[in-house]
Amino acid sequence: MHHSLRKNPDLTGRASEVGVFSEEECEDLIAEILRSASNTEDPMRYIVQEHEYQSLYFHIKKVFLTGNFLRFHYNEISIEVVRYRKGSYWPAHTDWSVNDARKKLTMVMGLSHHDDFRGGEIYIHPDEPIELSDTVGVASIFPSWTMYEVAPVIDGEKWVLFAWAEGPPFI
């Protein structure tokens, strides 16, 4: 089902692009998240528990194996789905810090068709900003210490799956 892409030469050595899901599978995932949304306090962020979404976790684990171009060692993953509405964004940040040193790889995958929203571009900042793929179901995987951001959504609604491969802190 999934395969490496590499459509953007600027990502070489910085990130992997992997085709993960079809548009229909992404729509089904959003619908399933909304059905189970009653268990969340934040209507914009949905923590995806492994015991509730075993097949999703199994699939994402295989995708991390495909996109792990630096061959980091990790032993668990976590997944979150975020809904961005008009005006929402996520400022430039990294997922790795001294206080959160377990994160090795970050995965970002758009679940919404780009006709459903304007804005909301996702950029990594290894040096100059590089826009990641906005193709539905295509994941971008990069080291968690890489600075990235989600630009403000201008109109509509954008759904994004975030996942992290985690393991013992780097020494």
Number of C-alpha atoms within 10 A of each C-alpha: 8 17 13 16 14 14 11 14 8 14 19 12 10 18 26 24 26 23 18 22 20 16 17 12 14 22 18 13 18 19 12 12 16 13 10 12 16 11 11 11 9 11 12 14 17 21 16 20 13 14 8 10 14 12 11 14 20 12 14 22 18 12 22 23 12 17 22 18 16 13 11 14 15 17 10 14 20 18 20 15 22 19 18 23 19 16 14 19 19 14 12 15 16 16 18 19 12 8 6 10 17 21 24 25 27 26 25 23 28 27 29 22 17 17 9 11 18 16 19 27 18 24 18 23 16 14 8 9 14 16 17 24 20 20 16 23 26 25 34 28 28 26 23 22 17 19 19 23 19 20 17 19 20 16 16 16 21 24 24 25 23 20 24 26 26 21 17 13 14 11 4
